[in-house]
Amino acid sequence: KTVVRVLLDYGANFSSPNNGDTPIKLAKHYNHKDIVDSINMHISRVSSEFENQVLLTLNNTAKIICALFPMQCFALRDSDKFRITFKHELQGARPGLGVLLFIAHARITPLEARCRFYGPCAVTAAVLNGVQLQPLTEEGHFVLSFAPLHSGKNELDLYTVKAPTSRAKLVVCAYKSQLMGR
């Protein structure tokens, strides 16, 4: 349990599959209830902070409908390229409905999780299915339009500055969202 706690606190991706299974699925499979509880508490803490910052960023202009893939957490020191592969089924277009990608810089410690969508940004490019995404904010690659999506397998590549000594993490999730007032 202590090893899992340390890994999570230092930026291990709690959604990353290992041979097809996420860490929480493996812990459940081996009946490690204490590890399942630790992972769930960590995910809840990070998700709560991230989603609060997403809502503040949207500033009542749009509401979140659903996530397109499980939230991901990457330690900047691990690489300068991160890949998220996910499946998606396209649905008919509706006015005011779109998909936004949120990439937060995060500080995660045993006591707190802090996410931000402003200030210096380590992300240099985000590429979805071979197409570079355009940021929707002037300050950097924190909020991006998330297209083109394909039915079936999709790949998102995030490119960052090299930061081998950084303690920062990237927390990433794409949401289907609806403009308010529609």
Backbone bond lengths (Angstrom), bond angles and torsions (degrees), N, CA, C in turn:
res aa  C-N    CA-C-N  psi(-1)  N-CA   C-N-CA  omega(-1)  CA-C   N-CA-C  phi
1 K - - - 1.465 - - 1.524 110.26 -
2 T 1.319 117.83 -40.50 1.461 121.85 -179.92 1.521 110.89 -63.10
3 V 1.323 117.49 -41.02 1.468 121.53 179.57 1.526 109.58 -62.73
4 V 1.324 117.79 -44.03 1.461 121.84 178.81 1.526 109.86 -61.19
5 R 1.318 116.76 -45.03 1.469 121.73 179.76 1.533 110.73 -58.76
6 V 1.329 116.88 -46.34 1.472 121.42 179.96 1.529 110.14 -63.71
7 L 1.331 117.26 -44.29 1.462 120.54 178.97 1.528 111.39 -59.30
8 L 1.322 116.89 -44.86 1.460 120.51 179.20 1.529 111.25 -64.36
9 D 1.324 116.88 -43.72 1.458 120.76 -179.03 1.523 112.48 -65.58
10 Y 1.321 116.56 -24.74 1.463 119.87 179.84 1.520 112.70 -99.93
11 G 1.331 117.35 13.51 1.453 119.61 168.89 1.509 117.09 102.44
12 A 1.311 118.88 13.11 1.465 119.54 176.22 1.527 108.85 -59.68
13 N 1.327 116.28 138.66 1.457 120.90 -178.38 1.531 108.96 -78.32
14 F 1.322 116.72 108.99 1.459 122.35 -177.07 1.520 112.89 -70.83
15 S 1.329 117.88 -11.30 1.471 121.25 179.63 1.512 113.27 -106.09
16 S 1.315 117.05 -1.60 1.464 121.60 -175.13 1.523 111.16 -73.48
17 P 1.335 116.92 123.59 1.467 118.37 178.64 1.524 111.99 -74.71
18 N 1.320 115.17 142.92 1.461 122.87 174.32 1.520 106.01 -121.52
19 N 1.323 116.65 108.73 1.471 121.32 -173.97 1.526 111.08 56.53
20 G 1.332 116.49 36.88 1.458 121.42 176.24 1.512 115.46 91.79
21 D 1.337 117.60 -11.48 1.467 120.62 -178.63 1.523 111.12 -113.27
22 T 1.324 116.54 140.06 1.459 121.19 175.17 1.531 108.18 -79.45
23 P 1.332 117.74 162.28 1.467 120.03 178.70 1.532 113.00 -54.64
24 I 1.325 117.09 -38.51 1.469 118.72 -178.31 1.538 111.24 -69.42
25 K 1.340 117.28 -36.82 1.469 119.88 176.99 1.521 111.03 -64.34
26 L 1.333 116.11 -39.66 1.471 119.51 178.29 1.525 111.13 -65.53
27 A 1.337 116.69 -43.18 1.466 119.89 179.24 1.527 110.68 -62.66
28 K 1.324 117.67 -39.64 1.471 120.73 177.00 1.515 110.91 -65.63
29 H 1.331 115.99 -42.38 1.463 120.65 -179.36 1.531 111.27 -58.36
30 Y 1.330 116.88 -40.34 1.466 121.34 -178.45 1.524 112.75 -93.22
31 N 1.348 116.63 13.03 1.461 123.16 176.04 1.524 113.86 56.56
32 H 1.339 116.81 41.15 1.459 121.72 176.79 1.527 108.67 -97.65
33 K 1.337 115.78 76.97 1.460 121.31 -175.91 1.529 112.09 -57.57
34 D 1.331 118.18 -39.44 1.462 120.56 -179.38 1.537 111.59 -64.68
35 I 1.331 117.23 -35.15 1.462 120.70 177.51 1.525 110.30 -72.63
36 V 1.332 116.61 -40.64 1.477 120.57 175.80 1.525 109.46 -58.02
37 D 1.328 116.72 -44.85 1.467 120.75 179.64 1.531 111.37 -63.22
38 S 1.334 117.52 -41.83 1.469 121.23 178.62 1.526 111.50 -62.32
39 I 1.326 116.19 -45.51 1.462 120.04 -179.70 1.525 110.07 -65.00
40 N 1.329 117.27 -44.60 1.472 120.62 179.20 1.528 111.70 -60.95
41 M 1.340 117.63 -41.70 1.472 120.38 178.51 1.527 110.43 -63.22
42 H 1.323 116.70 -42.23 1.464 121.13 179.64 1.531 110.54 -63.97
43 I 1.328 116.56 -48.60 1.472 120.63 179.32 1.526 110.03 -59.27
44 S 1.306 117.24 -42.86 1.462 121.29 -179.99 1.527 111.27 -61.41
45 R 1.323 116.68 -43.50 1.469 121.71 -179.40 1.529 110.83 -64.31
46 V 1.341 117.20 -47.62 1.459 121.16 -178.78 1.531 110.14 -68.71
47 S 1.330 117.44 -44.67 1.469 121.63 -179.80 1.515 111.96 -60.78
48 S 1.303 116.65 -43.36 1.463 120.75 -179.27 1.528 111.11 -60.55
49 E 1.325 116.63 -47.27 1.471 120.21 179.31 1.519 110.87 -64.80
50 F 1.333 117.60 -45.87 1.460 121.91 -178.74 1.527 110.55 -60.73
51 E 1.329 117.16 -49.97 1.461 121.15 -177.55 1.526 111.92 -65.97
52 N 1.338 117.76 -34.44 1.473 119.62 174.47 1.524 110.66 -62.23
53 Q 1.335 117.19 -42.09 1.462 120.47 178.94 1.523 111.50 -68.53
54 V 1.336 117.28 -35.80 1.473 120.61 175.75 1.527 109.46 -60.55
55 L 1.328 117.27 -47.41 1.466 120.72 -179.03 1.524 111.61 -63.50
56 L 1.331 117.11 -39.91 1.467 120.04 176.25 1.527 110.93 -62.69
57 T 1.326 116.38 -40.30 1.465 121.26 -179.86 1.527 111.03 -66.21
58 L 1.322 117.02 -40.33 1.467 120.55 179.16 1.527 111.65 -68.31
59 N 1.327 117.18 -26.43 1.465 122.21 173.39 1.530 112.67 50.84
60 N 1.327 117.02 45.97 1.465 123.31 177.96 1.524 114.15 62.45
61 T 1.346 117.93 21.70 1.466 120.39 177.14 1.524 111.65 -93.04
62 A 1.341 116.30 -21.22 1.465 121.05 -179.40 1.518 108.65 -152.15
63 K 1.334 115.24 157.73 1.464 119.22 175.12 1.524 108.43 -118.19
64 I 1.315 114.79 149.37 1.458 121.86 179.97 1.531 109.07 -80.94
65 I 1.333 116.42 130.75 1.462 121.58 177.19 1.532 109.56 -94.89
66 C 1.334 116.89 -54.07 1.471 120.64 179.90 1.527 109.80 -165.75
67 A 1.336 115.82 160.24 1.461 121.90 175.86 1.529 109.35 -84.28
68 L 1.331 116.35 145.62 1.463 120.36 178.09 1.519 112.50 -85.44
69 F 1.328 116.44 -24.36 1.466 121.45 176.91 1.525 107.21 -152.31
70 P 1.331 117.26 160.59 1.467 118.89 178.66 1.528 111.05 -60.86
71 M 1.316 116.40 142.81 1.453 121.76 177.62 1.529 109.46 -53.26
72 Q 1.333 116.08 139.17 1.462 122.31 -179.03 1.531 109.50 -116.40
73 C 1.328 116.04 150.20 1.458 122.03 177.80 1.524 108.32 -132.34
74 F 1.335 116.45 123.08 1.465 121.51 -178.34 1.523 109.77 -124.28
75 A 1.314 117.17 136.90 1.465 121.84 173.53 1.527 107.76 -83.65
76 L 1.328 117.28 123.35 1.464 121.52 -178.28 1.532 112.26 -57.42
77 R 1.322 117.00 -31.21 1.467 119.82 -177.79 1.527 112.79 -69.04
78 D 1.344 117.64 -17.05 1.467 120.77 -173.91 1.521 113.90 -75.34
79 S 1.333 118.00 -29.23 1.460 119.94 -174.03 1.523 109.83 -169.40
80 D 1.335 115.90 172.78 1.464 119.41 170.99 1.534 110.09 -113.82
81 K 1.356 115.86 11.54 1.459 121.36 174.17 1.533 108.72 -146.04
82 F 1.324 114.83 130.21 1.463 120.94 179.04 1.522 107.98 -127.00
83 R 1.321 117.32 139.94 1.464 121.78 -178.64 1.529 109.75 -121.51
84 I 1.321 114.34 136.61 1.463 122.24 172.78 1.524 106.43 -121.90
85 T 1.319 116.48 122.46 1.461 122.22 177.32 1.526 107.08 -111.11
86 F 1.322 116.25 132.23 1.463 119.79 -178.63 1.517 109.68 -150.51
87 K 1.327 115.69 159.44 1.465 121.67 176.57 1.520 108.89 -102.37
88 H 1.335 114.33 145.79 1.462 120.10 -179.13 1.520 108.47 -148.45
89 E 1.295 116.64 141.93 1.461 121.54 174.41 1.520 108.27 -111.12
90 L 1.323 115.25 121.84 1.461 120.29 -179.87 1.519 110.58 -67.56
91 Q 1.322 114.74 144.72 1.462 121.41 176.51 1.517 107.60 -125.53
92 G 1.300 116.41 164.54 1.463 120.57 -179.45 1.519 111.87 -58.71
93 A 1.321 116.46 146.24 1.467 121.70 179.19 1.521 110.45 -71.47
94 R 1.319 115.32 142.50 1.460 122.14 174.67 1.520 108.24 -129.91
95 P 1.318 118.08 143.35 1.467 120.34 179.32 1.532 111.25 -57.62
96 G 1.319 115.55 133.97 1.463 121.03 176.78 1.506 115.29 80.18
97 L 1.335 117.69 -0.02 1.456 121.40 -178.91 1.527 108.50 -102.03
98 G 1.323 117.08 131.62 1.457 120.79 179.57 1.515 110.52 -154.42
99 V 1.326 115.18 -177.10 1.456 120.33 -179.88 1.527 108.29 -126.31
100 L 1.329 115.03 130.90 1.460 122.08 179.71 1.518 109.78 -119.31
101 L 1.321 115.71 139.56 1.459 122.33 175.15 1.519 107.83 -102.65
102 F 1.325 116.53 129.09 1.460 122.46 177.50 1.519 108.49 -114.84
103 I 1.335 115.74 129.63 1.463 122.28 177.52 1.525 106.78 -126.38
104 A 1.312 116.76 113.69 1.467 120.88 -179.30 1.517 110.34 -106.51
105 H 1.313 115.28 145.25 1.456 120.42 165.22 1.518 104.69 -83.05
106 A 1.319 116.84 135.01 1.455 119.69 -175.03 1.524 111.54 -132.80
107 R 1.302 113.39 148.54 1.463 121.94 170.05 1.521 105.31 -118.89
108 I 1.308 115.51 119.19 1.462 120.57 -177.31 1.519 107.82 -122.05
109 T 1.320 115.67 121.06 1.461 121.98 177.85 1.524 107.84 -125.56
110 P 1.320 117.45 172.88 1.468 118.61 177.64 1.529 113.54 -59.46
111 L 1.339 117.28 -22.53 1.461 120.04 -175.57 1.515 114.92 -102.79
112 E 1.340 117.41 -21.84 1.466 118.09 -176.21 1.523 111.84 -155.79
113 A 1.321 113.52 164.87 1.464 122.06 171.69 1.519 106.32 -130.20
114 R 1.320 116.67 129.99 1.456 122.43 177.90 1.519 108.45 -127.36
115 C 1.327 116.89 129.98 1.466 122.19 178.65 1.521 108.54 -122.17
116 R 1.346 115.62 148.15 1.465 119.50 177.02 1.518 110.37 -140.25
117 F 1.331 115.28 147.43 1.463 123.95 176.27 1.532 110.12 -119.65
118 Y 1.313 117.64 37.36 1.458 122.42 -179.38 1.522 108.57 -152.24
119 G 1.322 116.37 169.60 1.458 121.32 177.90 1.519 111.91 84.03
120 P 1.331 116.83 -164.67 1.461 120.25 -179.83 1.535 110.50 -59.02
121 C 1.325 115.81 142.11 1.463 120.89 -177.08 1.529 109.20 -124.82
122 A 1.317 116.76 126.49 1.466 121.85 -179.96 1.525 112.16 -79.39
123 V 1.337 117.52 -15.26 1.462 120.68 -178.24 1.525 108.70 -78.80
124 T 1.331 115.79 125.39 1.466 120.34 179.02 1.526 111.62 -99.12
125 A 1.339 117.01 -25.46 1.470 120.58 177.93 1.516 109.64 -162.15
126 A 1.321 115.04 149.19 1.465 122.99 172.33 1.525 106.19 -126.68
127 V 1.329 116.81 127.57 1.462 121.90 -174.91 1.530 108.55 -125.88
128 L 1.326 116.22 121.12 1.465 122.06 178.68 1.517 108.68 -109.96
129 N 1.314 116.29 118.89 1.472 122.12 178.54 1.530 111.61 50.60
130 G 1.337 115.87 41.99 1.457 121.37 175.93 1.517 115.58 85.18
131 V 1.325 118.62 -0.46 1.472 122.43 -178.67 1.522 109.38 -114.05
132 Q 1.346 116.25 126.45 1.457 119.80 179.17 1.524 110.42 -69.71
133 L 1.338 115.80 130.19 1.463 122.01 -178.96 1.524 110.26 -82.42
134 Q 1.319 114.49 149.58 1.463 120.77 -179.45 1.526 110.14 -101.35
135 P 1.350 116.21 130.89 1.470 119.10 177.39 1.530 110.98 -68.57
136 L 1.312 115.62 147.21 1.463 121.30 178.17 1.519 111.43 -100.83
137 T 1.338 116.31 -2.86 1.456 120.63 178.05 1.521 108.62 -118.75
138 E 1.318 116.24 152.45 1.458 121.14 179.73 1.517 112.23 -74.25
139 E 1.324 116.75 -23.39 1.458 120.42 -171.63 1.520 114.73 -81.31
140 G 1.305 119.85 -6.85 1.455 119.21 179.70 1.503 112.71 144.28
141 H 1.318 115.03 -167.10 1.464 122.57 -175.79 1.534 111.01 -87.74
142 F 1.319 116.87 61.05 1.462 121.02 179.26 1.527 112.12 -101.48
143 V 1.330 116.56 -39.12 1.466 122.58 178.88 1.522 106.65 -129.82
144 L 1.343 115.65 124.01 1.459 119.85 -175.51 1.517 110.50 -133.63
145 S 1.335 115.23 150.15 1.459 120.57 170.46 1.524 106.83 -68.50
146 F 1.328 117.65 137.39 1.470 120.99 -171.03 1.522 110.08 -113.66
147 A 1.346 115.94 81.06 1.467 122.18 179.24 1.526 107.62 -153.60
148 P 1.304 119.40 148.98 1.461 129.51 12.52 1.533 112.05 -92.88
149 L 1.315 115.02 134.60 1.460 121.59 172.66 1.518 108.75 -95.16
150 H 1.325 116.20 145.74 1.461 121.89 176.67 1.519 109.18 -114.22
151 S 1.336 116.57 153.78 1.463 119.52 168.40 1.511 106.83 -71.26
152 G 1.315 115.56 131.89 1.466 120.20 -178.25 1.520 110.75 97.60
153 K 1.331 115.97 -140.11 1.461 122.20 -174.10 1.533 112.07 -74.10
154 N 1.351 115.02 134.78 1.458 123.13 175.90 1.524 108.24 -130.07
155 E 1.350 116.30 148.44 1.458 120.89 178.04 1.522 110.14 -129.50
156 L 1.320 114.57 128.08 1.460 122.16 175.60 1.522 107.59 -112.19
157 D 1.326 116.98 123.44 1.460 122.30 175.59 1.521 108.75 -111.23
158 L 1.331 115.81 129.54 1.457 122.18 176.30 1.521 107.99 -110.89
159 Y 1.323 116.08 126.62 1.463 122.24 178.06 1.521 108.03 -108.52
160 T 1.327 116.07 134.99 1.458 120.60 -177.33 1.526 110.25 -130.80
161 V 1.320 115.38 166.92 1.462 119.75 171.01 1.525 107.26 -66.35
162 K 1.313 117.00 153.67 1.463 120.32 175.26 1.524 107.84 -71.43
163 A 1.327 116.19 128.59 1.464 120.94 -177.40 1.531 109.91 -144.44
164 P 1.344 117.86 64.10 1.466 120.76 -173.20 1.528 115.22 -64.39
165 T 1.321 118.00 -17.11 1.467 119.69 179.68 1.529 112.60 -108.69
166 S 1.323 117.91 2.74 1.462 121.98 -176.94 1.525 111.39 -68.51
167 R 1.307 115.83 144.60 1.463 121.40 173.51 1.523 111.24 -102.71
168 A 1.334 116.06 -0.01 1.466 120.95 -178.58 1.522 110.78 -75.97
169 K 1.317 114.53 154.04 1.459 122.28 175.40 1.521 108.59 -120.22
170 L 1.328 114.56 159.15 1.452 121.19 169.10 1.516 106.62 -107.68
171 V 1.321 117.14 130.17 1.460 122.03 172.72 1.524 105.41 -111.90
172 V 1.338 115.77 128.79 1.460 121.42 -168.68 1.520 110.67 -132.68
173 C 1.340 115.58 134.55 1.460 120.39 172.37 1.537 108.96 -158.65
174 A 1.318 115.92 145.48 1.469 121.65 175.13 1.532 107.70 -110.81
175 Y 1.320 115.54 137.27 1.457 121.19 -177.62 1.526 111.31 -125.75
176 K 1.316 115.20 137.13 1.459 119.64 165.51 1.514 105.11 -74.02
177 S 1.338 116.40 132.07 1.454 119.79 -176.79 1.532 111.36 -137.80
178 Q 1.301 114.96 155.64 1.464 122.72 -177.89 1.523 108.49 -121.44
179 L 1.347 116.69 128.57 1.456 119.41 174.58 1.521 109.60 -59.87
180 M 1.302 117.56 142.20 1.466 122.12 179.95 1.522 108.46 -73.73
181 G 1.318 114.69 151.69 1.451 120.36 178.51 1.510 113.53 84.69
182 R 1.332 116.93 10.58 1.469 120.66 179.69 1.493 109.59 -110.88
